[in-house]
Amino acid sequence: MLDVNLNGDKSFPIADALVAQGVPFVFATGYGIDALTDNYRPLLAKPYSGKDVEDIRADLLTHLPLGPEPWPLAPA
């Protein structure tokens, strides 16, 4: 799980490195989908519940390995 804003800096370079290495991840952000491009999915919008985290984790595991295509948005 990667927050979009890390102490005032955007975490997109970290996301790019994860994608390049095929590491599944999800953005957690309060900025909403407008803060992301199609290359950065799925999104877990704040505030989120424990069930939301469980659901997105299950979704990440079903999409292994991570490919170059953007992932569909997780249901809200």
Backbone torsions as a table, in degrees:
resi	resn	phi	psi	omega
1	MET	NA	130.0	-174.7
2	LEU	-128.9	123.8	176.6
3	ASP	-78.9	142.1	179.7
4	VAL	-64.1	-39.5	-176.3
5	ASN	-108.5	116.5	177.7
6	LEU	-114.1	95.0	179.5
7	ASN	55.7	42.2	177.0
8	GLY	92.1	-10.3	178.0
9	ASP	-106.5	142.8	176.9
10	LYS	-75.4	144.6	-176.1
11	SER	-96.5	16.0	-178.0
12	PHE	-59.4	-37.6	176.2
13	PRO	-61.8	-34.7	176.6
14	ILE	-67.3	-43.3	178.3
15	ALA	-60.9	-42.3	178.4
16	ASP	-59.8	-41.8	179.1
17	ALA	-65.7	-39.9	177.7
18	LEU	-64.1	-43.9	178.4
19	VAL	-61.7	-44.3	-178.9
20	ALA	-61.3	-30.8	-179.2
21	GLN	-94.7	0.6	179.2
22	GLY	73.7	24.0	-179.4
23	VAL	-89.7	121.1	179.0
24	PRO	-71.1	142.5	177.9
25	PHE	-155.9	168.8	175.8
26	VAL	-134.8	141.2	172.1
27	PHE	-82.9	135.7	170.3
28	ALA	-112.6	123.0	-176.6
29	THR	-155.2	151.6	172.8
30	GLY	-95.7	-1.7	-178.2
31	TYR	-77.5	-20.1	-178.2
32	GLY	86.6	176.3	-175.1
33	ILE	-63.9	-25.5	-179.2
34	ASP	-65.2	-19.2	179.5
35	ALA	-78.1	-11.4	-174.8
36	LEU	-115.1	156.1	171.1
37	THR	-97.8	175.2	178.4
38	ASP	-62.3	-19.7	-179.9
39	ASN	-74.5	-15.4	-174.2
40	TYR	-117.2	93.4	177.8
41	ARG	-146.9	155.4	3.0
42	PRO	-83.2	174.1	-177.6
43	LEU	-122.5	134.2	173.1
44	LEU	-113.5	106.4	-174.4
45	ALA	-79.9	136.9	175.6
46	LYS	-82.5	145.3	-5.3
47	PRO	-77.8	147.6	179.3
48	TYR	-126.5	158.1	-177.6
49	SER	-101.2	171.0	174.9
50	GLY	-60.2	-37.2	178.0
51	LYS	-65.6	-39.0	176.7
52	ASP	-58.5	-43.2	179.5
53	VAL	-64.6	-44.4	178.0
54	GLU	-59.6	-45.1	-178.4
55	ASP	-63.6	-42.8	-178.1
56	ILE	-71.0	-34.1	176.1
57	ARG	-61.8	-45.4	178.4
58	ALA	-61.8	-40.0	178.6
59	ASP	-63.8	-42.7	178.3
60	LEU	-59.8	-43.6	-177.5
61	LEU	-67.9	-30.3	179.5
62	THR	-77.9	-14.5	-179.4
63	HIS	-102.3	12.1	177.4
64	LEU	-72.3	145.1	-11.1
65	PRO	-78.4	158.2	-179.4
66	LEU	-71.0	127.3	179.7
67	GLY	-106.1	-175.4	-177.2
68	PRO	-77.0	-14.2	-178.5
69	GLU	-78.1	143.4	174.8
70	PRO	-64.4	147.1	179.4
71	TRP	-83.6	152.1	174.4
72	PRO	-67.9	153.6	178.6
73	LEU	-65.2	140.2	174.5
74	ALA	-72.0	146.5	178.7
75	PRO	-61.4	144.2	-179.6
76	ALA	-80.3	NA	NA
